[in-house]
Amino acid sequence: MAKSATAKKSKIKYCASKQEQDEISQAVDLAVKYVNQWKLYEITRMIRQRIPMCIPVGGGYIVGHQAIVPTHDGSWDLHGYSRGMINRFSSPGAALAYSMCDQTGKIKVAYEIMEADRLVRKYQENLTRNQYSLARARARNDIWRMDLFTTLIEESQLYLTDAHDQLQKNLKQTKYMINFGTNHES
């Protein structure tokens, strides 16, 4: 290959001595040893506290002994290895939070997350159905039905916003409980 005419040439000629190379090698070995010890300590701590580990796999996640799998319609299925399909969620965050709470014994919070997510999915479906019906009414030029479905769309949007806010509140509460290890079930 031809050398570049514009390449800058270093004016510093430095080569580490054998002693410096040995010191650098020892420092790197100590750092690697420390990281490995820390990793084992953290894994054993998580196992002792029975905190399920979350591992991204392909498009989904493995959380403890449950799997979160994306579906073709944008929702997320939660499967237990011994229970089969547990529930369908609107977001991976809701599925993850439910799974963590379910496996750590926070049943009340897990139920609240599942219920809030169920309402989000219900109102999303209502909104989609009403938008489709409004489009059909517009195609037929049916003013009475257009007015009805416009009102239903606005109502569904309000309910969806409230349900989504409640779900986000539950997810933030769960995130706090998981990160800081609180046992509160409010």
C-alpha positions in Angstrom: 0.0 0.0 0.0 1.1 3.5 -0.6 1.8 5.7 2.3 -0.4 8.8 2.9 1.3 12.1 2.1 -1.0 13.9 4.6 -0.6 11.5 7.6 0.9 13.1 10.6 3.9 11.5 11.9 4.4 11.2 15.7 7.4 13.1 17.0 7.4 11.0 20.2 9.3 7.8 20.0 8.4 5.8 23.1 8.6 2.1 23.9 7.7 0.7 27.3 10.6 -1.1 29.0 10.2 -4.7 30.1 9.6 -3.6 33.7 6.9 -1.2 32.7 5.2 -3.8 30.6 5.2 -6.2 33.5 3.7 -3.5 35.8 1.0 -2.8 33.3 0.3 -6.5 32.9 0.0 -6.9 36.6 -2.3 -3.9 36.9 -4.6 -5.3 34.2 -4.6 -8.8 35.8 -5.6 -7.2 39.2 -8.4 -5.2 37.5 -9.8 -8.3 35.7 -9.6 -10.3 39.0 -11.5 -7.6 40.9 -14.2 -7.4 38.2 -14.7 -11.2 38.2 -14.9 -11.2 42.1 -17.4 -8.3 42.0 -19.5 -10.1 39.4 -19.6 -13.3 41.4 -20.5 -11.4 44.6 -23.4 -9.5 42.9 -24.8 -12.7 41.3 -24.7 -14.6 44.6 -26.3 -11.6 46.4 -29.1 -11.6 43.8 -29.6 -15.3 44.2 -29.7 -15.0 48.0 -32.3 -12.2 47.9 -34.3 -14.1 45.3 -34.3 -11.3 42.8 -35.1 -12.7 39.4 -32.5 -11.8 36.7 -33.6 -10.1 33.5 -31.8 -11.3 30.4 -32.6 -9.9 26.9 -32.9 -12.7 24.4 -33.6 -12.0 20.8 -36.6 -9.7 20.7 -37.9 -10.7 24.1 -36.7 -11.2 27.7 -36.1 -14.0 30.2 -37.0 -12.9 33.7 -36.3 -15.5 36.4 -38.4 -18.5 35.3 -40.7 -16.6 33.0 -40.3 -15.4 29.4 -41.6 -12.2 27.8 -42.2 -12.6 24.0 -43.3 -10.0 21.5 -46.4 -10.7 19.4 -47.2 -9.7 15.8 -49.7 -7.1 16.9 -47.3 -5.1 19.2 -48.3 -6.6 22.5 -46.2 -8.8 24.7 -47.0 -12.3 26.0 -45.7 -13.5 29.4 -45.1 -17.2 29.6 -44.2 -19.2 32.7 -42.1 -22.3 32.2 -44.5 -24.4 34.3 -47.7 -22.4 33.8 -47.8 -21.7 30.1 -49.1 -18.3 29.0 -49.8 -16.1 31.9 -51.1 -12.9 30.4 -50.8 -10.5 27.4 -49.4 -7.0 28.1 -49.4 -3.7 26.2 -45.8 -3.0 26.8 -42.6 -4.9 27.8 -42.2 -2.6 30.9 -45.6 -3.7 32.2 -44.8 -7.4 31.6 -41.4 -7.1 33.2 -42.7 -5.3 36.3 -45.5 -7.8 36.7 -43.0 -10.7 36.3 -40.6 -9.2 38.9 -43.4 -8.6 41.4 -45.0 -12.0 40.8 -41.7 -13.8 41.4 -40.7 -11.8 44.4 -44.0 -12.3 46.2 -45.5 -8.8 45.7 -48.8 -10.2 44.6 -51.0 -7.1 45.3 -48.7 -4.8 43.2 -48.5 -7.5 40.5 -52.3 -7.6 40.4 -52.6 -3.8 40.2 -50.1 -3.7 37.3 -52.0 -6.5 35.4 -55.4 -4.7 36.0 -54.0 -1.3 34.9 -52.5 -2.8 31.8 -55.8 -4.7 31.0 -57.6 -1.3 31.1 -55.0 0.2 28.8 -55.5 -2.6 26.3 -59.3 -2.4 26.6 -59.4 1.4 25.9 -56.9 1.0 23.0 -59.1 -1.5 21.4 -62.2 0.7 22.0 -60.4 3.6 20.4 -59.4 1.6 17.4 -62.9 0.2 17.0 -64.5 3.6 17.2 -62.1 5.1 14.8 -62.9 2.4 12.3 -66.6 2.9 12.8 -66.2 6.7 12.3 -64.4 6.1 9.0 -67.3 3.8 7.9 -69.9 6.5 8.9 -67.9 9.1 7.0 -67.9 6.9 3.9 -71.7 6.5 4.2 -72.1 10.2 5.0 -74.1 9.3 8.1 -74.0 12.5 10.2 -75.7 11.0 13.3 -73.2 8.1 13.5 -70.3 10.4 12.8 -71.3 12.6 15.7 -71.8 9.5 17.9 -68.4 7.9 17.1 -66.6 11.2 17.4 -68.0 11.5 21.0 -67.1 7.9 21.7 -63.5 8.5 20.4 -63.1 11.5 22.7 -64.4 9.5 25.7 -62.2 6.5 24.9 -59.2 8.8 24.6 -59.9 10.2 28.0 -60.3 6.8 29.6 -57.1 5.6 27.8 -55.1 8.6 29.1 -56.3 7.9 32.7 -55.6 4.2 32.4 -52.1 4.9 31.0 -51.3 7.3 33.8 -52.3 4.7 36.4 -50.2 2.1 34.7 -47.2 4.5 34.7 -47.8 5.3 38.4 -47.7 1.5 39.2 -44.6 1.0 37.1 -42.7 3.8 38.8 -43.8 2.4 42.2 -42.5 -1.1 41.1 -39.3 0.3 39.8 -38.7 2.0 43.2 -39.5 -1.2 45.1 -37.2 -3.3 42.9 -34.3 -0.8 42.9 -34.3 0.0 46.6 -35.6 -3.3 48.0 -38.7 -2.1 49.8 -41.3 -4.6 50.9 -44.2 -2.2 50.8 -47.3 -3.4 49.0 -49.4 -0.3 48.7 
